[in-house]
């Protein structure tokens, strides 16, 4: 058997590691996408309920308790986070659109000269590109939709951590640099970037995975119980038939 050249092996090992990192990033982004979509639905439902049923903080608190009773330990269902979810949804809802058109508009505006009017629509797929903690920072620390989109795109382009994002907002990069973000990229975050690390380690994503596993376990338990009850009922029926 031929000996493996040391340099060849090292090059091959680098390739394997890069492939693992890319797979991790793809999986983390997929989880994040599902989480953000769930939050969008939650935000929509809460906002709709408040309009039709005169909901207030007490109702959100009740919802939080009910959800956390079934899904204990899930940070995303805390009262404070449900309020963030509603606030985030309402912040973007009037600018929301479905399909590629909005993404095209965002990319087109990215190349516009400094100071030009920013976009007035957004595709939810863009919102799925950053972790939930980043969204909280943007929604709570920016004052307009245009400014929020600027930092949203900057996070994706520059792979910012939440700490860096917060610092850029607080030092008013938007006002200093202007509204345009040039060379906007929509590729995967670099595996070793701060954004990638925070997406991989996002506690809300871990909670969401725990929620999914718990749901499957509950469904399995419910199915077993229903099956046992059904068999028990059938047994009683057969006994009744035999004795009549």
HUFENBEL-V480517 format. One line per field, one symbol per residue. burial: + if it has 16 or more other ideal C-beta (glycine too) atoms within 10 Angstrom, else -. Layout:
# HUFENBEL-V480517
burial: ???
This chain:
# HUFENBEL-V480517
burial: ------------------------+--++-++--++--++-+++-++-------+----+--++--++--+--+-++---++-+++-++-++--+------++-++--++-+-----++-+++-+++++++++++++++--+--++++++++++++++++++--++-++---++----+++--+----+-+-++++++++-+-++-++--+---------------------------------
